[in-house]
Amino acid sequence: MPDAIEELRRREEKVLSTSYTRPYPFVPRRGEGVWLEDVEGRRYLDFMGGIAVNTTGYAHPRVLAAARAQMERFVHVCFSDFTHEPLVSLAERLVEKLGGGYRVYFGNSGTEAVEAAIKLVRYHTRRPYLLAFTGAFHGRTMGSLSLTASNARYRNGFGPFLSGVVHVPFPSPSHPPFGVPPERAGEAVLGHLEQLFKTALPPEEVAAFFVEPIQGEGGYLLPAPGFFAELKKRLERHGILLVADEIQTGAGRTGTFLAMEQEGVKPDLVTLAKGLASGFPISALLFLEELSSWPPGAHGTTFGGNPVAAAAAHATLDLLEEGLMENARRVGELLLNELTTRLTPLAPVREVRGRGLMLAVEFASPELRDRAVRAAFEAGLLTLPAGPAALRIAPPLILGREEALKGAAILEEVIAGLS
Ligand SMILES: Cc1ncc(COP(=O)(O)O)c(C=O)c1O
């Protein structure tokens, strides 16, 4: 390991929480576009985007200019107490993007938006139970962690959790539950849910079902076709709210503003964070107008809805509307095809899947995946693990065709070298 990197690692080992993971020793100095440079001056193509956050890449002049201009005006005035233009107009814009009929609560991080959703669905319905999927990731604070079930390591030692959370299997054709064939994954989960409602979980006591349209941390797993539309219908029969956690899938990553648009579903609540402001911390919970039951003071935050982050979100939305979402669709399709052609014949690879610029390569074992992530890093490509054995690809949405092809070629070379 080069000296500057080793020196920083040694220092952090003495003072930082031991909970931070380090999949490989990358230490950034600066970034531009889809490229990052480390403290030794080596350049890396970024296929992980700070875990699906850096929508507009690094140092986008429009995002920086918007943030800088807002910083000159004011950095913070607690929005829980005093309103301001950048955030009201951001709320108006988000509501419009979702087709109208919603209200917005702002936080700083994904987990805060999920916590707000948990509180709102319980408050509004006065029902105690919550549904979520096995393999779900909704955050790491105690409420959201109670929903998270993607890895026992995240939960180990932290229980007991929020009472009333029930997990059901995710309808993934790649990993069908109950041993059914892939084409029956959706119907098997719906059948399981009906059985649950008849036997152990009275549906009139369930407040909401929290779902990721595509499981993120759980392994970039796509749902069975048509599953969410059918689920929504069944939940409506029982007055159960559907919360779409679009923290990883939203803000254009899958080629539409929300991934749920591609499922033809209008969720009752939506959470957004990660890519919304190109790396500035902000999150949003959108909820249908008719769920608006909180009196003033029922929920709040000091920092949530920071005006600088709001300005960066406006610039990010401008860029998404001007072509980045379309780019995610087009370059995502190219990259998916390229990866499928190049990687599926290789022995360590089980599957290539995804939508837009939310793509994954699944390996035959966790060890092979870990070796691939490491080898890609050594070859100048930054990726991350997801789920038990997938390598996730979540680059900035500004990714160009040439860069996509270059990344695919690096992956082919390093994965071919594993076997
Ligand atoms: C779908 C989903 N929900 C919630 C979260 C939690 O967001 P944060 O880490 O900003 O709290 C994440 C983060 O990975 C996520 O992917």
The ligand as a Tripos MOL2 file, in Angstrom:
@<TRIPOS>MOLECULE
LIG
   16    16     1     0     0
SMALL
NO_CHARGES

@<TRIPOS>ATOM
      1 C1        -33.2590    1.8630    0.0660 C.3       1 LIG1
      2 C2        -32.5420    2.5490    1.1730 C.ar      1 LIG1
      3 N1        -33.2290    3.0400    2.2030 N.ar      1 LIG1
      4 C3        -32.6210    3.6970    3.2090 C.ar      1 LIG1
      5 C4        -31.2540    3.8660    3.2370 C.ar      1 LIG1
      6 C5        -30.6110    4.5990    4.3730 C.3       1 LIG1
      7 O1        -30.1200    5.8110    3.9230 O.3       1 LIG1
      8 P1        -28.9940    6.6010    4.7770 P.3       1 LIG1
      9 O2        -27.7550    5.7680    4.7300 O.co2     1 LIG1
     10 O3        -28.8450    7.9200    4.0810 O.co2     1 LIG1
     11 O4        -29.5350    6.7370    6.1610 O.co2     1 LIG1
     12 C6        -30.4940    3.3560    2.1880 C.ar      1 LIG1
     13 C7        -29.0140    3.4870    2.1940 C.2       1 LIG1
     14 O5        -28.2930    2.7240    1.5930 O.2       1 LIG1
     15 C8        -31.1440    2.6730    1.1260 C.ar      1 LIG1
     16 O6        -30.4500    2.1620    0.0950 O.3       1 LIG1
@<TRIPOS>BOND
     1     1     2 1
     2     2     3 ar
     3     2    15 ar
     4     3     4 ar
     5     4     5 ar
     6     5     6 1
     7     5    12 ar
     8     6     7 1
     9     7     8 1
    10     8     9 2
    11     8    10 1
    12     8    11 1
    13    12    13 1
    14    12    15 ar
    15    13    14 2
    16    15    16 1
@<TRIPOS>SUBSTRUCTURE
     1 LIG1         1 GROUP 0 **** ****
